[in-house]
């Protein structure tokens, strides 16, 4: 998937759920519940021992799911995520080593930025599709909206402190492709196996598509 296709992919989904999967047996029903609700682009964070195996399982068995790896911090993690079936890689930032790993990989990179200088450096490296993190603490909707005029080439997936209502405000901005959030998979619902609740949350998120523009 070229980087241009990553931008198209993200522009086609209002919300990318940020999933921290604790147990591999929950991975498949969780992914299916989200896909059933119309949310197909999934970010699995590399924060748990189960993450890579969960990624492999979803990539191989859940029809319609497009799986990405989140919280990728090192070149080794980048390469491991690619081998596990990640279709894209997400990081909260962008180090020189990660940019080198991305340049050497066929799996596209969604690097993180929180300041105008970080955005400008990534634009210089050819990245116009960026993660804005941590969205809330970094200035939220007013700050991200203010970046649109001086940096019109940049498009963002804001993540951090976003829920359904805040998502509407972000999606109304001209420089926002989609938002990332963990609210689609509440921990209590995952532990209880309440997949119908998660499908309902996914449907509400999918309904944001085009509604805020």
Biotite code that builds the C-alpha atoms (Angstrom):
import biotite.structure as struc

atoms = struc.array([
    struc.Atom([0.000, 0.000, 0.000], chain_id="A", res_id=1, res_name="UNK", atom_name="CA", element="C"),
    struc.Atom([1.712, 3.241, -1.114], chain_id="A", res_id=2, res_name="UNK", atom_name="CA", element="C"),
    struc.Atom([1.533, 6.255, 1.200], chain_id="A", res_id=3, res_name="UNK", atom_name="CA", element="C"),
    struc.Atom([-0.994, 7.903, -1.126], chain_id="A", res_id=4, res_name="UNK", atom_name="CA", element="C"),
    struc.Atom([-3.244, 4.886, -0.683], chain_id="A", res_id=5, res_name="UNK", atom_name="CA", element="C"),
    struc.Atom([-2.896, 5.181, 3.099], chain_id="A", res_id=6, res_name="UNK", atom_name="CA", element="C"),
    struc.Atom([-4.235, 8.721, 2.860], chain_id="A", res_id=7, res_name="UNK", atom_name="CA", element="C"),
    struc.Atom([-7.162, 7.480, 0.771], chain_id="A", res_id=8, res_name="UNK", atom_name="CA", element="C"),
    struc.Atom([-7.792, 4.628, 3.211], chain_id="A", res_id=9, res_name="UNK", atom_name="CA", element="C"),
    struc.Atom([-7.882, 6.947, 6.224], chain_id="A", res_id=10, res_name="UNK", atom_name="CA", element="C"),
    struc.Atom([-10.042, 9.489, 4.418], chain_id="A", res_id=11, res_name="UNK", atom_name="CA", element="C"),
    struc.Atom([-12.594, 6.721, 3.842], chain_id="A", res_id=12, res_name="UNK", atom_name="CA", element="C"),
    struc.Atom([-13.138, 5.959, 7.517], chain_id="A", res_id=13, res_name="UNK", atom_name="CA", element="C"),
    struc.Atom([-14.255, 8.497, 10.117], chain_id="A", res_id=14, res_name="UNK", atom_name="CA", element="C"),
    struc.Atom([-12.727, 6.622, 13.058], chain_id="A", res_id=15, res_name="UNK", atom_name="CA", element="C"),
    struc.Atom([-9.769, 4.286, 13.499], chain_id="A", res_id=16, res_name="UNK", atom_name="CA", element="C"),
    struc.Atom([-10.231, 2.371, 16.755], chain_id="A", res_id=17, res_name="UNK", atom_name="CA", element="C"),
    struc.Atom([-7.054, 2.222, 18.831], chain_id="A", res_id=18, res_name="UNK", atom_name="CA", element="C"),
    struc.Atom([-7.092, -1.282, 20.302], chain_id="A", res_id=19, res_name="UNK", atom_name="CA", element="C"),
    struc.Atom([-5.011, -2.540, 23.214], chain_id="A", res_id=20, res_name="UNK", atom_name="CA", element="C"),
    struc.Atom([-5.651, -6.283, 23.084], chain_id="A", res_id=21, res_name="UNK", atom_name="CA", element="C"),
    struc.Atom([-4.853, -8.154, 26.280], chain_id="A", res_id=22, res_name="UNK", atom_name="CA", element="C"),
    struc.Atom([-5.918, -11.628, 25.180], chain_id="A", res_id=23, res_name="UNK", atom_name="CA", element="C"),
    struc.Atom([-5.634, -13.300, 21.788], chain_id="A", res_id=24, res_name="UNK", atom_name="CA", element="C"),
    struc.Atom([-8.981, -15.156, 22.113], chain_id="A", res_id=25, res_name="UNK", atom_name="CA", element="C"),
    struc.Atom([-10.765, -11.791, 22.232], chain_id="A", res_id=26, res_name="UNK", atom_name="CA", element="C"),
    struc.Atom([-9.056, -10.470, 19.099], chain_id="A", res_id=27, res_name="UNK", atom_name="CA", element="C"),
    struc.Atom([-11.208, -12.146, 16.457], chain_id="A", res_id=28, res_name="UNK", atom_name="CA", element="C"),
    struc.Atom([-14.658, -11.464, 17.964], chain_id="A", res_id=29, res_name="UNK", atom_name="CA", element="C"),
    struc.Atom([-13.600, -7.891, 18.757], chain_id="A", res_id=30, res_name="UNK", atom_name="CA", element="C"),
    struc.Atom([-12.472, -7.257, 15.198], chain_id="A", res_id=31, res_name="UNK", atom_name="CA", element="C"),
    struc.Atom([-15.593, -8.889, 13.754], chain_id="A", res_id=32, res_name="UNK", atom_name="CA", element="C"),
    struc.Atom([-17.819, -6.764, 15.997], chain_id="A", res_id=33, res_name="UNK", atom_name="CA", element="C"),
    struc.Atom([-16.140, -3.586, 14.743], chain_id="A", res_id=34, res_name="UNK", atom_name="CA", element="C"),
    struc.Atom([-16.280, -4.666, 11.092], chain_id="A", res_id=35, res_name="UNK", atom_name="CA", element="C"),
    struc.Atom([-19.951, -5.627, 11.502], chain_id="A", res_id=36, res_name="UNK", atom_name="CA", element="C"),
    struc.Atom([-20.558, -2.062, 12.685], chain_id="A", res_id=37, res_name="UNK", atom_name="CA", element="C"),
    struc.Atom([-18.889, -0.585, 9.605], chain_id="A", res_id=38, res_name="UNK", atom_name="CA", element="C"),
    struc.Atom([-15.458, 0.187, 11.063], chain_id="A", res_id=39, res_name="UNK", atom_name="CA", element="C"),
    struc.Atom([-12.861, -1.759, 9.101], chain_id="A", res_id=40, res_name="UNK", atom_name="CA", element="C"),
    struc.Atom([-9.539, 0.064, 9.644], chain_id="A", res_id=41, res_name="UNK", atom_name="CA", element="C"),
    struc.Atom([-8.123, -1.104, 12.974], chain_id="A", res_id=42, res_name="UNK", atom_name="CA", element="C"),
    struc.Atom([-5.010, -0.014, 14.859], chain_id="A", res_id=43, res_name="UNK", atom_name="CA", element="C"),
    struc.Atom([-3.601, -2.595, 17.276], chain_id="A", res_id=44, res_name="UNK", atom_name="CA", element="C"),
    struc.Atom([-1.122, -1.055, 19.682], chain_id="A", res_id=45, res_name="UNK", atom_name="CA", element="C"),
    struc.Atom([2.098, -2.895, 20.466], chain_id="A", res_id=46, res_name="UNK", atom_name="CA", element="C"),
    struc.Atom([1.570, -2.422, 24.195], chain_id="A", res_id=47, res_name="UNK", atom_name="CA", element="C"),
    struc.Atom([0.780, -5.999, 25.187], chain_id="A", res_id=48, res_name="UNK", atom_name="CA", element="C"),
    struc.Atom([2.393, -9.416, 24.695], chain_id="A", res_id=49, res_name="UNK", atom_name="CA", element="C"),
    struc.Atom([-0.712, -10.494, 22.746], chain_id="A", res_id=50, res_name="UNK", atom_name="CA", element="C"),
    struc.Atom([-0.543, -7.678, 20.175], chain_id="A", res_id=51, res_name="UNK", atom_name="CA", element="C"),
    struc.Atom([1.435, -9.336, 17.382], chain_id="A", res_id=52, res_name="UNK", atom_name="CA", element="C"),
    struc.Atom([-0.401, -12.650, 17.554], chain_id="A", res_id=53, res_name="UNK", atom_name="CA", element="C"),
    struc.Atom([-3.709, -10.781, 17.614], chain_id="A", res_id=54, res_name="UNK", atom_name="CA", element="C"),
    struc.Atom([-2.625, -8.836, 14.544], chain_id="A", res_id=55, res_name="UNK", atom_name="CA", element="C"),
    struc.Atom([-1.735, -12.015, 12.679], chain_id="A", res_id=56, res_name="UNK", atom_name="CA", element="C"),
    struc.Atom([-5.070, -13.607, 13.580], chain_id="A", res_id=57, res_name="UNK", atom_name="CA", element="C"),
    struc.Atom([-7.176, -10.630, 12.515], chain_id="A", res_id=58, res_name="UNK", atom_name="CA", element="C"),
    struc.Atom([-5.213, -10.066, 9.299], chain_id="A", res_id=59, res_name="UNK", atom_name="CA", element="C"),
    struc.Atom([-5.618, -13.712, 8.363], chain_id="A", res_id=60, res_name="UNK", atom_name="CA", element="C"),
    struc.Atom([-9.175, -14.454, 9.473], chain_id="A", res_id=61, res_name="UNK", atom_name="CA", element="C"),
    struc.Atom([-11.383, -11.348, 9.619], chain_id="A", res_id=62, res_name="UNK", atom_name="CA", element="C"),
    struc.Atom([-12.727, -10.518, 6.184], chain_id="A", res_id=63, res_name="UNK", atom_name="CA", element="C"),
    struc.Atom([-12.803, -6.814, 5.473], chain_id="A", res_id=64, res_name="UNK", atom_name="CA", element="C"),
    struc.Atom([-10.455, -5.795, 8.274], chain_id="A", res_id=65, res_name="UNK", atom_name="CA", element="C"),
    struc.Atom([-7.426, -3.635, 7.461], chain_id="A", res_id=66, res_name="UNK", atom_name="CA", element="C"),
    struc.Atom([-5.004, -3.992, 10.345], chain_id="A", res_id=67, res_name="UNK", atom_name="CA", element="C"),
    struc.Atom([-2.357, -1.499, 11.344], chain_id="A", res_id=68, res_name="UNK", atom_name="CA", element="C"),
    struc.Atom([0.234, -1.564, 14.117], chain_id="A", res_id=69, res_name="UNK", atom_name="CA", element="C"),
    struc.Atom([0.243, 1.267, 16.631], chain_id="A", res_id=70, res_name="UNK", atom_name="CA", element="C"),
    struc.Atom([2.719, 2.546, 19.231], chain_id="A", res_id=71, res_name="UNK", atom_name="CA", element="C"),
    struc.Atom([5.631, 1.480, 17.022], chain_id="A", res_id=72, res_name="UNK", atom_name="CA", element="C"),
    struc.Atom([8.759, 3.025, 18.545], chain_id="A", res_id=73, res_name="UNK", atom_name="CA", element="C"),
    struc.Atom([11.740, 1.233, 16.977], chain_id="A", res_id=74, res_name="UNK", atom_name="CA", element="C"),
    struc.Atom([12.851, -0.097, 13.590], chain_id="A", res_id=75, res_name="UNK", atom_name="CA", element="C"),
    struc.Atom([12.728, -3.638, 14.995], chain_id="A", res_id=76, res_name="UNK", atom_name="CA", element="C"),
    struc.Atom([9.076, -3.184, 15.951], chain_id="A", res_id=77, res_name="UNK", atom_name="CA", element="C"),
    struc.Atom([8.369, -1.739, 12.498], chain_id="A", res_id=78, res_name="UNK", atom_name="CA", element="C"),
    struc.Atom([9.824, -4.817, 10.805], chain_id="A", res_id=79, res_name="UNK", atom_name="CA", element="C"),
    struc.Atom([8.115, -7.240, 13.193], chain_id="A", res_id=80, res_name="UNK", atom_name="CA", element="C"),
    struc.Atom([4.744, -5.557, 12.685], chain_id="A", res_id=81, res_name="UNK", atom_name="CA", element="C"),
    struc.Atom([5.142, -5.770, 8.915], chain_id="A", res_id=82, res_name="UNK", atom_name="CA", element="C"),
    struc.Atom([5.874, -9.501, 9.149], chain_id="A", res_id=83, res_name="UNK", atom_name="CA", element="C"),
    struc.Atom([2.789, -9.944, 11.361], chain_id="A", res_id=84, res_name="UNK", atom_name="CA", element="C"),
    struc.Atom([0.521, -8.593, 8.626], chain_id="A", res_id=85, res_name="UNK", atom_name="CA", element="C"),
    struc.Atom([0.285, -4.888, 9.439], chain_id="A", res_id=86, res_name="UNK", atom_name="CA", element="C"),
    struc.Atom([-0.962, -2.909, 6.446], chain_id="A", res_id=87, res_name="UNK", atom_name="CA", element="C"),
    struc.Atom([0.270, 0.354, 7.953], chain_id="A", res_id=88, res_name="UNK", atom_name="CA", element="C"),
    struc.Atom([2.385, 1.441, 10.922], chain_id="A", res_id=89, res_name="UNK", atom_name="CA", element="C"),
    struc.Atom([1.591, 4.209, 13.400], chain_id="A", res_id=90, res_name="UNK", atom_name="CA", element="C"),
    struc.Atom([3.884, 5.954, 15.877], chain_id="A", res_id=91, res_name="UNK", atom_name="CA", element="C"),
    struc.Atom([3.278, 8.726, 18.425], chain_id="A", res_id=92, res_name="UNK", atom_name="CA", element="C"),
    struc.Atom([6.310, 10.505, 16.967], chain_id="A", res_id=93, res_name="UNK", atom_name="CA", element="C"),
    struc.Atom([8.989, 10.159, 14.310], chain_id="A", res_id=94, res_name="UNK", atom_name="CA", element="C"),
    struc.Atom([12.659, 9.522, 15.005], chain_id="A", res_id=95, res_name="UNK", atom_name="CA", element="C"),
    struc.Atom([15.352, 9.449, 12.298], chain_id="A", res_id=96, res_name="UNK", atom_name="CA", element="C"),
    struc.Atom([15.664, 5.683, 12.813], chain_id="A", res_id=97, res_name="UNK", atom_name="CA", element="C"),
    struc.Atom([11.934, 5.141, 12.306], chain_id="A", res_id=98, res_name="UNK", atom_name="CA", element="C"),
    struc.Atom([11.937, 7.271, 9.177], chain_id="A", res_id=99, res_name="UNK", atom_name="CA", element="C"),
    struc.Atom([14.793, 5.151, 7.813], chain_id="A", res_id=100, res_name="UNK", atom_name="CA", element="C"),
    struc.Atom([12.875, 1.961, 8.619], chain_id="A", res_id=101, res_name="UNK", atom_name="CA", element="C"),
    struc.Atom([9.791, 3.334, 6.872], chain_id="A", res_id=102, res_name="UNK", atom_name="CA", element="C"),
    struc.Atom([11.805, 4.277, 3.797], chain_id="A", res_id=103, res_name="UNK", atom_name="CA", element="C"),
    struc.Atom([13.115, 0.709, 3.591], chain_id="A", res_id=104, res_name="UNK", atom_name="CA", element="C"),
    struc.Atom([9.673, -0.898, 4.005], chain_id="A", res_id=105, res_name="UNK", atom_name="CA", element="C"),
    struc.Atom([6.735, -1.392, 1.666], chain_id="A", res_id=106, res_name="UNK", atom_name="CA", element="C"),
    struc.Atom([4.374, -0.849, 4.636], chain_id="A", res_id=107, res_name="UNK", atom_name="CA", element="C"),
    struc.Atom([3.384, 2.835, 4.842], chain_id="A", res_id=108, res_name="UNK", atom_name="CA", element="C"),
    struc.Atom([4.039, 4.942, 7.917], chain_id="A", res_id=109, res_name="UNK", atom_name="CA", element="C"),
    struc.Atom([1.719, 7.300, 9.805], chain_id="A", res_id=110, res_name="UNK", atom_name="CA", element="C"),
    struc.Atom([4.137, 9.343, 11.941], chain_id="A", res_id=111, res_name="UNK", atom_name="CA", element="C"),
    struc.Atom([3.075, 11.445, 14.895], chain_id="A", res_id=112, res_name="UNK", atom_name="CA", element="C"),
    struc.Atom([3.468, 15.199, 15.270], chain_id="A", res_id=113, res_name="UNK", atom_name="CA", element="C"),
    struc.Atom([2.307, 17.692, 17.891], chain_id="A", res_id=114, res_name="UNK", atom_name="CA", element="C"),
    struc.Atom([3.940, 20.988, 16.866], chain_id="A", res_id=115, res_name="UNK", atom_name="CA", element="C"),
    struc.Atom([4.243, 23.071, 13.707], chain_id="A", res_id=116, res_name="UNK", atom_name="CA", element="C"),
    struc.Atom([7.982, 22.373, 13.568], chain_id="A", res_id=117, res_name="UNK", atom_name="CA", element="C"),
    struc.Atom([7.406, 18.602, 13.736], chain_id="A", res_id=118, res_name="UNK", atom_name="CA", element="C"),
    struc.Atom([4.808, 18.838, 10.981], chain_id="A", res_id=119, res_name="UNK", atom_name="CA", element="C"),
    struc.Atom([7.181, 20.893, 8.817], chain_id="A", res_id=120, res_name="UNK", atom_name="CA", element="C"),
    struc.Atom([10.011, 18.378, 9.253], chain_id="A", res_id=121, res_name="UNK", atom_name="CA", element="C"),
    struc.Atom([7.744, 15.503, 8.270], chain_id="A", res_id=122, res_name="UNK", atom_name="CA", element="C"),
    struc.Atom([6.480, 17.408, 5.224], chain_id="A", res_id=123, res_name="UNK", atom_name="CA", element="C"),
    struc.Atom([10.123, 17.835, 4.200], chain_id="A", res_id=124, res_name="UNK", atom_name="CA", element="C"),
    struc.Atom([10.458, 14.031, 4.374], chain_id="A", res_id=125, res_name="UNK", atom_name="CA", element="C"),
    struc.Atom([7.450, 13.590, 2.108], chain_id="A", res_id=126, res_name="UNK", atom_name="CA", element="C"),
    struc.Atom([4.838, 12.822, 4.761], chain_id="A", res_id=127, res_name="UNK", atom_name="CA", element="C"),
    struc.Atom([1.593, 14.738, 4.376], chain_id="A", res_id=128, res_name="UNK", atom_name="CA", element="C"),
    struc.Atom([-0.582, 12.230, 6.269], chain_id="A", res_id=129, res_name="UNK", atom_name="CA", element="C"),
    struc.Atom([0.181, 12.528, 9.986], chain_id="A", res_id=130, res_name="UNK", atom_name="CA", element="C"),
    struc.Atom([-1.034, 11.457, 13.391], chain_id="A", res_id=131, res_name="UNK", atom_name="CA", element="C"),
    struc.Atom([-1.727, 14.436, 15.693], chain_id="A", res_id=132, res_name="UNK", atom_name="CA", element="C"),
    struc.Atom([-0.885, 13.209, 19.183], chain_id="A", res_id=133, res_name="UNK", atom_name="CA", element="C"),
    struc.Atom([-1.702, 13.741, 21.977], chain_id="A", res_id=134, res_name="UNK", atom_name="CA", element="C"),
    struc.Atom([-4.594, 15.659, 20.449], chain_id="A", res_id=135, res_name="UNK", atom_name="CA", element="C"),
    struc.Atom([-6.258, 16.979, 23.593], chain_id="A", res_id=136, res_name="UNK", atom_name="CA", element="C"),
    struc.Atom([-3.170, 18.047, 25.569], chain_id="A", res_id=137, res_name="UNK", atom_name="CA", element="C"),
    struc.Atom([-1.488, 19.375, 22.407], chain_id="A", res_id=138, res_name="UNK", atom_name="CA", element="C"),
    struc.Atom([-4.212, 21.957, 21.849], chain_id="A", res_id=139, res_name="UNK", atom_name="CA", element="C"),
    struc.Atom([-7.184, 20.059, 20.508], chain_id="A", res_id=140, res_name="UNK", atom_name="CA", element="C"),
    struc.Atom([-9.547, 21.338, 17.855], chain_id="A", res_id=141, res_name="UNK", atom_name="CA", element="C"),
    struc.Atom([-8.546, 25.040, 18.013], chain_id="A", res_id=142, res_name="UNK", atom_name="CA", element="C"),
    struc.Atom([-4.838, 24.278, 17.656], chain_id="A", res_id=143, res_name="UNK", atom_name="CA", element="C"),
    struc.Atom([-5.250, 21.749, 14.850], chain_id="A", res_id=144, res_name="UNK", atom_name="CA", element="C"),
    struc.Atom([-7.595, 24.085, 13.012], chain_id="A", res_id=145, res_name="UNK", atom_name="CA", element="C"),
    struc.Atom([-5.030, 26.866, 13.288], chain_id="A", res_id=146, res_name="UNK", atom_name="CA", element="C"),
    struc.Atom([-2.430, 24.710, 11.501], chain_id="A", res_id=147, res_name="UNK", atom_name="CA", element="C"),
    struc.Atom([-4.599, 24.464, 8.387], chain_id="A", res_id=148, res_name="UNK", atom_name="CA", element="C"),
    struc.Atom([-3.770, 27.919, 7.013], chain_id="A", res_id=149, res_name="UNK", atom_name="CA", element="C"),
    struc.Atom([0.059, 27.895, 7.263], chain_id="A", res_id=150, res_name="UNK", atom_name="CA", element="C"),
    struc.Atom([0.417, 24.155, 6.589], chain_id="A", res_id=151, res_name="UNK", atom_name="CA", element="C"),
    struc.Atom([-2.351, 23.328, 4.081], chain_id="A", res_id=152, res_name="UNK", atom_name="CA", element="C"),
    struc.Atom([-0.566, 20.240, 2.720], chain_id="A", res_id=153, res_name="UNK", atom_name="CA", element="C"),
    struc.Atom([-0.764, 18.395, 6.027], chain_id="A", res_id=154, res_name="UNK", atom_name="CA", element="C"),
    struc.Atom([-3.670, 16.067, 6.792], chain_id="A", res_id=155, res_name="UNK", atom_name="CA", element="C"),
    struc.Atom([-4.178, 14.578, 10.224], chain_id="A", res_id=156, res_name="UNK", atom_name="CA", element="C"),
    struc.Atom([-5.577, 11.703, 12.221], chain_id="A", res_id=157, res_name="UNK", atom_name="CA", element="C"),
    struc.Atom([-5.886, 13.233, 15.706], chain_id="A", res_id=158, res_name="UNK", atom_name="CA", element="C"),
    struc.Atom([-5.702, 10.750, 18.566], chain_id="A", res_id=159, res_name="UNK", atom_name="CA", element="C"),
    struc.Atom([-5.772, 11.188, 22.327], chain_id="A", res_id=160, res_name="UNK", atom_name="CA", element="C"),
    struc.Atom([-8.690, 12.215, 24.525], chain_id="A", res_id=161, res_name="UNK", atom_name="CA", element="C"),
    struc.Atom([-11.283, 11.849, 21.757], chain_id="A", res_id=162, res_name="UNK", atom_name="CA", element="C"),
    struc.Atom([-14.791, 10.478, 22.165], chain_id="A", res_id=163, res_name="UNK", atom_name="CA", element="C"),
    struc.Atom([-17.819, 10.433, 19.870], chain_id="A", res_id=164, res_name="UNK", atom_name="CA", element="C"),
    struc.Atom([-18.801, 14.051, 20.497], chain_id="A", res_id=165, res_name="UNK", atom_name="CA", element="C"),
    struc.Atom([-15.262, 15.443, 20.211], chain_id="A", res_id=166, res_name="UNK", atom_name="CA", element="C"),
    struc.Atom([-14.840, 13.415, 17.033], chain_id="A", res_id=167, res_name="UNK", atom_name="CA", element="C"),
    struc.Atom([-17.547, 15.488, 15.355], chain_id="A", res_id=168, res_name="UNK", atom_name="CA", element="C"),
    struc.Atom([-15.607, 18.692, 15.981], chain_id="A", res_id=169, res_name="UNK", atom_name="CA", element="C"),
    struc.Atom([-12.337, 17.286, 14.678], chain_id="A", res_id=170, res_name="UNK", atom_name="CA", element="C"),
    struc.Atom([-13.952, 15.819, 11.579], chain_id="A", res_id=171, res_name="UNK", atom_name="CA", element="C"),
    struc.Atom([-15.407, 19.233, 10.714], chain_id="A", res_id=172, res_name="UNK", atom_name="CA", element="C"),
    struc.Atom([-11.866, 20.600, 10.249], chain_id="A", res_id=173, res_name="UNK", atom_name="CA", element="C"),
    struc.Atom([-10.623, 20.781, 6.642], chain_id="A", res_id=174, res_name="UNK", atom_name="CA", element="C"),
    struc.Atom([-7.255, 19.202, 7.522], chain_id="A", res_id=175, res_name="UNK", atom_name="CA", element="C"),
    struc.Atom([-8.604, 16.114, 9.335], chain_id="A", res_id=176, res_name="UNK", atom_name="CA", element="C"),
    struc.Atom([-8.861, 12.783, 7.501], chain_id="A", res_id=177, res_name="UNK", atom_name="CA", element="C"),
    struc.Atom([-10.204, 10.737, 10.410], chain_id="A", res_id=178, res_name="UNK", atom_name="CA", element="C"),
    struc.Atom([-9.814, 10.424, 14.174], chain_id="A", res_id=179, res_name="UNK", atom_name="CA", element="C"),
    struc.Atom([-8.368, 7.694, 16.359], chain_id="A", res_id=180, res_name="UNK", atom_name="CA", element="C"),
    struc.Atom([-9.937, 6.595, 19.592], chain_id="A", res_id=181, res_name="UNK", atom_name="CA", element="C"),
    struc.Atom([-10.276, 3.809, 22.094], chain_id="A", res_id=182, res_name="UNK", atom_name="CA", element="C"),
    struc.Atom([-13.905, 4.477, 23.020], chain_id="A", res_id=183, res_name="UNK", atom_name="CA", element="C"),
    struc.Atom([-15.175, 1.965, 20.449], chain_id="A", res_id=184, res_name="UNK", atom_name="CA", element="C"),
    struc.Atom([-13.799, -0.941, 22.498], chain_id="A", res_id=185, res_name="UNK", atom_name="CA", element="C"),
    struc.Atom([-14.429, -0.231, 26.202], chain_id="A", res_id=186, res_name="UNK", atom_name="CA", element="C"),
    struc.Atom([-12.438, -2.583, 28.403], chain_id="A", res_id=187, res_name="UNK", atom_name="CA", element="C"),
    struc.Atom([-15.499, -3.724, 30.367], chain_id="A", res_id=188, res_name="UNK", atom_name="CA", element="C"),
    struc.Atom([-17.326, -4.654, 27.151], chain_id="A", res_id=189, res_name="UNK", atom_name="CA", element="C"),
    struc.Atom([-14.307, -6.601, 25.847], chain_id="A", res_id=190, res_name="UNK", atom_name="CA", element="C"),
    struc.Atom([-13.860, -8.467, 29.139], chain_id="A", res_id=191, res_name="UNK", atom_name="CA", element="C"),
    struc.Atom([-17.579, -9.312, 29.227], chain_id="A", res_id=192, res_name="UNK", atom_name="CA", element="C"),
    struc.Atom([-17.616, -10.345, 25.578], chain_id="A", res_id=193, res_name="UNK", atom_name="CA", element="C"),
    struc.Atom([-20.366, -7.808, 24.911], chain_id="A", res_id=194, res_name="UNK", atom_name="CA", element="C"),
    struc.Atom([-19.751, -7.732, 21.180], chain_id="A", res_id=195, res_name="UNK", atom_name="CA", element="C"),
    struc.Atom([-23.182, -6.348, 20.346], chain_id="A", res_id=196, res_name="UNK", atom_name="CA", element="C"),
    struc.Atom([-22.398, -3.247, 22.404], chain_id="A", res_id=197, res_name="UNK", atom_name="CA", element="C"),
    struc.Atom([-19.148, -2.776, 20.498], chain_id="A", res_id=198, res_name="UNK", atom_name="CA", element="C"),
    struc.Atom([-20.945, -3.215, 17.174], chain_id="A", res_id=199, res_name="UNK", atom_name="CA", element="C"),
    struc.Atom([-23.383, -0.507, 18.270], chain_id="A", res_id=200, res_name="UNK", atom_name="CA", element="C"),
    struc.Atom([-20.536, 1.856, 19.129], chain_id="A", res_id=201, res_name="UNK", atom_name="CA", element="C"),
    struc.Atom([-18.948, 1.111, 15.755], chain_id="A", res_id=202, res_name="UNK", atom_name="CA", element="C"),
    struc.Atom([-22.209, 1.878, 13.940], chain_id="A", res_id=203, res_name="UNK", atom_name="CA", element="C"),
    struc.Atom([-22.449, 5.238, 15.711], chain_id="A", res_id=204, res_name="UNK", atom_name="CA", element="C"),
    struc.Atom([-18.849, 6.009, 14.737], chain_id="A", res_id=205, res_name="UNK", atom_name="CA", element="C"),
    struc.Atom([-19.362, 4.893, 11.121], chain_id="A", res_id=206, res_name="UNK", atom_name="CA", element="C"),
    struc.Atom([-22.359, 7.216, 10.910], chain_id="A", res_id=207, res_name="UNK", atom_name="CA", element="C"),
    struc.Atom([-19.969, 10.153, 11.366], chain_id="A", res_id=208, res_name="UNK", atom_name="CA", element="C"),
    struc.Atom([-18.735, 9.577, 7.789], chain_id="A", res_id=209, res_name="UNK", atom_name="CA", element="C"),
    struc.Atom([-19.500, 12.735, 5.868], chain_id="A", res_id=210, res_name="UNK", atom_name="CA", element="C"),
    struc.Atom([-21.835, 14.096, 8.552], chain_id="A", res_id=211, res_name="UNK", atom_name="CA", element="C"),
    struc.Atom([-19.404, 16.693, 9.876], chain_id="A", res_id=212, res_name="UNK", atom_name="CA", element="C"),
    struc.Atom([-18.182, 18.090, 6.537], chain_id="A", res_id=213, res_name="UNK", atom_name="CA", element="C"),
])
